[in-house]
Amino acid sequence: MAKVRVGRVGEQIKKEISQIIQSELKDPRIGFITVTGVDVTNDFSQAKVFLSVLGSDEQREETLKALGRSRGFIRAELGKRIRMRKVPEILFKFDVSIDYGSKIEKLLHQINEENAGV
């Protein structure tokens, strides 16, 4: 039963953080971001927010730095929007699964082209 609640809270945090980043943050260093997932610990003390950023590696790093600086603001806004006894500490991480998936798709496409040419 506890895992269901953790999952629901994680999805709500994902939705709210996505809205906060899109509408409330005015930092020009923050590029096009998609919040792909949130992992919340069982005691709700920490939330790992996984992000996908469109752009070069330099733009990704700048975006991560800007989000790191605005972490307190995002946490305060999250506390206003979600009624919880303790608002979790937020950690931002890059989601590499999208890049990995596109790499695999590219490799499969190359294999299909080679087989079609044989």
Secondary structure, 3 states (H helix, E strand, C coil): CHHHHHHHHHHHHHHHHHHHHHHHCCCCCCCEEEEEEEEECCCCCEEEEEEEEECCHHHHHHHHHHHHHCHHHHHHHHHHHCCCCCCCEEEEEECCHHHHHHHHHHHHHHHHHHHHHC
